[in-house]
Amino acid sequence: MQDTINFIDLVALSRITPEATVERFGGLINSSFFDASNILGTLKQKGLVDFITSFPSQSALTVTQEGRQLLDEAHQKSALAIDTLDMAVLAELSSGRRNLPDLASGVNVTPKDLALRLYKLSEQKFLSYELRNGNVNMALTEKGFLQVKDGAPASNIFAQQGVQAQTAPVQPASIQEKGAQAAPQQPVPKTEAELKELEAKIVNAKRMKSLAIFAVIIVVVIIFAFLYLENLI
């Protein structure tokens, strides 16, 4: 039953005072006696209010413990910063969805969750509403209009910063890391003697390589010759 609580229930519940009676409740919610009776019947069915009809005296109207818990929850959540879903509600209002059925069809949340968010946005002056004849109409305030125009709520700044940190370019490695990763380089000779010595080393290296290749060829030729002679014998 809690999930079926809507914004009209929450607004009507918040209008009940200790002196409220069933017969005068219509004046508290700008509704006729018939519409007020329907709302009171719904509140009683959901366990939010209680009253005992007494004739000819007026019937006292009281908020149940479950109703007080709902009001406390709404009050606590009204102090929270607006989030992405609150922004979605404001965006729906800015698109022209002013009554509760149209707004509920544009935001896919439970009626209770939507009610608590509308209450929060109203308490923080992002929207205004009018409850009359059993219906509620809402509109953005100037503060709400500017919030929709500015875009994402402040609660998303940290998430945006996290995305930027993930997509930030990799910083260059430190000098020590570069030195460790860089390939070792031979010292550059500076004098003529060093140049000649380097050339001699290169010539000797090429000569040794050639001798090694020649030796391998000789060994291969000897092996083939030995195998050939062995086959003849």
N, C-alpha and C positions, 0 to 999 in steps of 0.2 A: 504493500500500500504506500510505502514511503516513496517509491520511484514514481508514483502517479501524481505527487504533489507538484503543482505548477505555480507560476508567478502570481496568478490571481489569488490562489490560496495563501501564499506568503504575504502578499500585500494586505489582504483582508485580515489575516491573523495579526499583523502588526498594528492594525487600527483598533484592536480591542483594548479597552481600558478597564480598570477595576469597576467602574460604574456602568459599563456597557450592559445593555439589555437586548433581548431578542427583538423586541418591538421597535427599538430605536436604532438598531444596527444599520438600517438602510441609510440613515443620515451620515454615518461614519464612512461609508464607501460610495456616496453619491449615487445611490441606486434606489429603485422602488422597493416597496416591501416585498413584492413577489420575487424580484431578482435577488434581494438580500436573503430571503428565505432559502432560495436555491443554493446560494453560496454557503450559508450556514449549515444546510443539510449535508453538503459535500464535505465541509470541514469536520462535522460530527462523524460522518461515515469514515473519514480517514483518521479519526481518533485525535484530532488536533484541538477540538473544543468540546465543551459539555454544557448542557443547560437543562433545566427542568421547567417545563411549562406549568405556570400557575395562573389560574384565572379566579378573580378578575385582576389581580395584581400583575405587574410586569415580571417577566422571566429573566432571572439573572444569567449572565453569560460569562463563562470562565474558560481560560486556556488550560488545557491538560498538561501533564508533565511532558508528554511527547511533543506537544505544541511549543512549550517553552524551550525544549532542546533544539527544535528546529529554528526558533528565533535566535538562540545563542549561537548556533552554527552559522547562521546567516550573518550575524554581527561579527563573528570572528573572521569569516572569510572576506567580509567587506573591507577589512584592514590590509589585505594582501595586495601586492603589486599586480597590475594587470599582466596577463600572459598572452600567448598566441591565440588561444581559444577565445579569450575576451576580445581580442582584436578582430576575430572572425565574426563575433556577434555585432560589434560596431560596424564592420563592413557591410553586414546584411542590413543593418538599419540605414546606412548611408545609401544603399541601393533602392530604398523605398519600402522595405518590409517593416511596417509600423505596428501591425497587430500581432498578437501572440501566435495564432495558428500559422501565419505566413513566416514568421521568424523561426518557429520551431521546425518548419519544413526545410528551411535553409541551413540549419545547424543540426548535425546528426548527434545529439546528446540526449540524455534522459530529461524528462520535464523538470525533475528536481534540480539537476545540475544547471540547466538553463535558468531556472528560477533564482538560484543562488548567485549566478553570474550577473543576471539582470539587477538583482538587489545590490550587488557590489558596485556595479557600474553606476547605478543611481545614487548610491551613498557617496561615491567619489565624484559626482557631478559630471559624468561622461554622457549621461542620458537623463531625460525627464519622461515622466509617464502620467497618464490621467486614467483613473479608474472611474467609470461611469456606466450605470445601467448594466452591471455585470460583465462589462468588457473593459479591456485595458488597451490604450493606444500609447505608443512610445515614439520618441524623436531624439535625435542627437542634440546635445547642447553645443555651444561654441567650443568648449573644451574637448568634447568628443569628436567634433568635426576636425579640429586641428590635430587630434591624435591619429585619426584615420589618414589625414593628409600627410603627416610626418612619416608614417609607415610603422616598422617593427617596434614593439614595446621595449622598454629599457631592460626587461628581464632577459632579453635575447642577446644582449651585448656580449656576455661571456661566451655564449655558443658561437657567435659570429667571430669572436677573437680566436676561439679554438680552431675554427675552420681556416682562418687566415694563418694561424701558426702551422697547420698541417700543409698548407699550400705555399708557404713561404719558400723562396729559393734557398738552396743549401749554401751556407756561408763557406768561403774559401778556407782551406786547411791552414793551420798555423805553420810558422816557418820550420819548427822542428818536425812536424808531420810531413811537410813537403820534403825536408831533407831525408827523412826515413824512407819515403816512397820513391824518391828520385833515383834513377839508375846511377851507379858509380861512374864517374868520369875520370879518364886518364889525365894526368897533369900535362899541360901544354908546354912543349920545349921552347926555350927562349934563346939559347945560344947556338952557334953553328956547330960546336962539338956535340951538343945534345941532339941536334938534327941528324948529324952523321951517325951517331950511335943508334938513333931510332931507325934510320934507313938500314943499317947493318943488321939490326934485329929482325926487321921485316924480311930482308933477303935471306937470312938464315932460316927464318920460319918457313918461307916458301921452299927453300932447298930441302929442309927436313921433310916437308909435306910431300915433295916430289919423290924423295928417296923412299918414303914409306909406301907410296903408291907403286913405285917400281918394284919394291920388295914383295908386295902383295901379288903383283902380276907374275913375278918369277916363281913364287910359291905355287900359284895356280897352274902355271905351265908345267912345272915339275910334277904336280899331282896328276894332271891329265896324261903326261908322257908315261908316268909309272903305270897308270891304269891301262893305257894303250898297250904297253909292253906285256903286261900281265895277261891281257886277253890273247895276245899273239902266242904266248907260251902255252 
